[in-house]
Amino acid sequence: MNLVLQNIGRRFGRNWIVRHLDLEVGQGECLALLGPSGCGKSTTLRLIAGLDQPNEGSITIAGEDVTKVSPIDRRIGMVFQSYALFPHLTVFANLALGLQVRGISATDRKQRVASVLALMQLEDLAERHPAELSGGQRQRVALARALLRDPLVYLLDEPMSNLDAQLREDLRPQLRNLILQGSQPVIYVTHDQHEAMAMAHRIAVMRDGKIEQIGTPQELYNNPLSLFVASFVGRPQINLLPAESGIIKAIRPEHIQLSSDGIPCRLVYREWLGTSQLLILESNRGPLRMLCASEITIPETIMLNWSPEKEHQFNASSGERC
Ligand SMILES: Nc1ncnc2c1ncn2[C@@H]1O[C@H](COP(=O)(O)OP(=O)(O)OP(=O)(O)O)[C@@H](O)[C@H]1O
């Protein structure tokens, strides 16, 4: 079971929103689409779901070309940021509706909804309406609904972005156990790179409707192929230092060290992060961010350095890795 996008393009008027997009997500693989607002993540998901039609290219699910297949026949399990539950229906009815539309008998519906309610620990909430649930509970109902579709592909569109940090932490293992351990390919759209790194086997970084780089979280972090990816992946953001001959040198804040013979710096700001601290420093090469253990006492003026193998170099005009 896999999902293949070949040369997908979608335009609105004369503007291509997504262009020349090739993507393959394998059986049981979770691929995160990560990128700034407006880069085309939701458009890509809508095209896969069949909620929108590409102007170019083809979409194949489990070996079958579904480019012209209606959304209902694509067997997609979709979970939206907004939950998309029917407000006038109870939790039970929200879950049973899709089964009813697919012609499943009342007895079967009851049984299947009951089992997914038990799995998601939602039994006590079956008769409530969405307005009577917390955000986390609503999202669990939306997940339960996606599971009930018995889909060939899961599409998760910022499924946790409406939830607070604690709820996200609680829901993450459930998401992993229920969806990411299945055999279906999963596409996970998120703004949140921590979430992408935690959940996905591979990440596709999108920019202006194209894939800028695709790889494991480690590959993107250790070997960004462009300035854009280097700056987008990894927080606190990588330091960029203009150098001679049209080169920009980049060094991650955690790779900067105190040294006796480095760049002289002045500490301007310190943020305590628990196990680490973020230091904002001023130097004659521009501002620098440094991340170090929180117990280290930093004087106001220091010298900083880093090992050359930790440095990345990019062409200043093309943004490509040198
Ligand atoms: N129906 C439409 N008509 C015209 N332009 C559209 C339409 N739908 C989306 N767009 C444009 O396409 C671009 C990509 O939108 P899309 O929603 O896919 O981005 P996104 O990466 O999901 O952004 P976000 O992270 O903010 O949700 C945006 O510039 C948006 O304004």
The ligand as an SDF file (V2000), in Angstrom:
LIG
                    3D

 31 33  0  0  0  0  0  0  0  0999 V2000
   -9.2030   28.5750   -3.9470 N   0  0  0  0  0  0  0  0  0  0  0  0
   -8.0980   29.3330   -4.0500 C   0  0  0  0  0  0  0  0  0  0  0  0
   -8.0340   30.3500   -4.9370 N   0  0  0  0  0  0  0  0  0  0  0  0
   -6.9140   31.1050   -5.0700 C   0  0  0  0  0  0  0  0  0  0  0  0
   -5.7880   30.9170   -4.3290 N   0  0  0  0  0  0  0  0  0  0  0  0
   -5.7950   29.9070   -3.4250 C   0  0  0  0  0  0  0  0  0  0  0  0
   -6.9400   29.0760   -3.2300 C   0  0  0  0  0  0  0  0  0  0  0  0
   -6.6400   28.1620   -2.2660 N   0  0  0  0  0  0  0  0  0  0  0  0
   -5.3730   28.4410   -1.8590 C   0  0  0  0  0  0  0  0  0  0  0  0
   -4.8810   29.4850   -2.5480 N   0  0  0  0  0  0  0  0  0  0  0  0
   -3.5240   30.0590   -2.3980 C   0  0  0  0  0  0  0  0  0  0  0  0
   -2.6000   29.0130   -2.5510 O   0  0  0  0  0  0  0  0  0  0  0  0
   -1.4730   29.2090   -1.7200 C   0  0  0  0  0  0  0  0  0  0  0  0
   -1.2080   27.9480   -0.9220 C   0  0  0  0  0  0  0  0  0  0  0  0
   -2.2430   27.7660    0.0240 O   0  0  0  0  0  0  0  0  0  0  0  0
   -2.2680   26.5370    1.0310 P   0  0  0  0  0  0  0  0  0  0  0  0
   -3.4960   26.6600    1.8770 O   0  0  0  0  0  0  0  0  0  0  0  0
   -2.0810   25.2700    0.2980 O   0  0  0  0  0  0  0  0  0  0  0  0
   -0.9660   26.8340    1.8810 O   0  0  0  0  0  0  0  0  0  0  0  0
   -0.4840   26.1630    3.2520 P   0  0  0  0  0  0  0  0  0  0  0  0
    0.9530   25.8330    3.0390 O   0  0  0  0  0  0  0  0  0  0  0  0
   -1.3800   25.0440    3.6250 O   0  0  0  0  0  0  0  0  0  0  0  0
   -0.6220   27.3900    4.2440 O   0  0  0  0  0  0  0  0  0  0  0  0
   -1.0150   27.4040    5.8090 P   0  0  0  0  0  0  0  0  0  0  0  0
    0.1650   26.8250    6.4980 O   0  0  0  0  0  0  0  0  0  0  0  0
   -1.1810   28.8680    6.0700 O   0  0  0  0  0  0  0  0  0  0  0  0
   -2.2690   26.6030    5.9530 O   0  0  0  0  0  0  0  0  0  0  0  0
   -1.7640   30.4330   -0.8660 C   0  0  0  0  0  0  0  0  0  0  0  0
   -1.0730   31.5220   -1.4170 O   0  0  0  0  0  0  0  0  0  0  0  0
   -3.2580   30.6030   -1.0060 C   0  0  0  0  0  0  0  0  0  0  0  0
   -3.6120   31.9630   -0.9050 O   0  0  0  0  0  0  0  0  0  0  0  0
  1  2  1  0
  2  3  1  0
  2  7  2  0
  3  4  2  0
  4  5  1  0
  5  6  2  0
  6  7  1  0
  6 10  1  0
  7  8  1  0
  8  9  2  0
  9 10  1  0
 10 11  1  0
 11 12  1  0
 11 30  1  0
 12 13  1  0
 13 14  1  0
 13 28  1  0
 14 15  1  0
 15 16  1  0
 16 17  2  0
 16 18  1  0
 16 19  1  0
 19 20  1  0
 20 21  2  0
 20 22  1  0
 20 23  1  0
 23 24  1  0
 24 25  2  0
 24 26  1  0
 24 27  1  0
 28 29  1  0
 28 30  1  0
 30 31  1  0
M  END
$$$$
